[in-house]
């Protein structure tokens, strides 16, 4: 989203193929109505944009 680059700190975002997700969901719904139990897992590509709102993990060996 364009605004994620304009705020401080810049927000980490995930880009997903929303239109394709909707098409596949509709297709699976129709298939599920016609053939119950026909559902399947679908994995789609995504892009992670790591920006300033993401920090490395803290040191878990230090107390508090």
C-alpha positions as CSV (number, residue, x, y, z in Angstrom):
1,X,0.0,0.0,0.0
2,X,1.4,3.4,-0.9
3,X,0.7,4.8,2.6
4,X,2.9,2.2,4.2
5,X,5.9,4.1,2.7
6,X,4.7,7.5,3.9
7,X,4.3,6.8,7.7
8,X,7.0,6.6,10.3
9,X,8.4,4.1,10.7
10,X,7.7,2.7,7.3
11,X,5.4,-0.3,7.7
12,X,6.3,-3.9,6.8
13,X,3.6,-5.2,4.4
14,X,2.7,-8.3,2.5
15,X,1.6,-8.1,-1.1
16,X,-1.0,-10.8,-2.0
17,X,-2.8,-11.6,-5.3
18,X,-6.2,-10.6,-4.0
19,X,-8.1,-10.9,-7.3
20,X,-6.7,-14.4,-7.8
21,X,-7.5,-15.3,-4.2
22,X,-11.1,-14.3,-4.8
23,X,-11.3,-16.3,-8.1
24,X,-10.0,-19.4,-6.5
25,X,-12.3,-19.1,-3.4
26,X,-15.3,-18.7,-5.7
27,X,-14.2,-21.7,-7.8
28,X,-13.7,-23.8,-4.7
29,X,-17.1,-22.8,-3.3
30,X,-18.8,-24.0,-6.5
31,X,-16.8,-27.2,-6.5
32,X,-17.7,-27.8,-2.8
33,X,-21.4,-27.3,-3.6
34,X,-21.3,-29.7,-6.6
35,X,-18.9,-32.3,-5.0
36,X,-18.9,-32.1,-1.1
37,X,-15.5,-32.9,0.3
38,X,-13.6,-31.8,-2.8
39,X,-11.7,-29.0,-1.2
40,X,-8.0,-28.6,-1.5
41,X,-5.2,-26.4,-0.1
42,X,-4.0,-23.8,-2.5
43,X,-0.7,-21.9,-1.9
44,X,-0.3,-18.7,-3.8
45,X,2.8,-16.5,-4.1
46,X,3.3,-13.4,-2.0
47,X,5.9,-10.8,-1.4
48,X,7.1,-9.5,1.9
49,X,8.3,-5.9,2.1
50,X,10.3,-5.6,5.2
51,X,10.5,-1.9,6.3
52,X,11.3,0.1,9.4
53,X,8.5,-1.4,11.5
54,X,10.3,-4.7,11.7
55,X,13.1,-5.3,14.1
56,X,15.4,-8.3,14.6
57,X,14.3,-10.7,17.4
58,X,15.4,-9.8,20.9
59,X,18.0,-11.8,22.8
60,X,15.9,-14.3,24.8
61,X,18.9,-15.3,27.0
62,X,18.8,-11.9,28.8
63,X,16.4,-11.6,31.7
64,X,13.5,-9.1,31.5
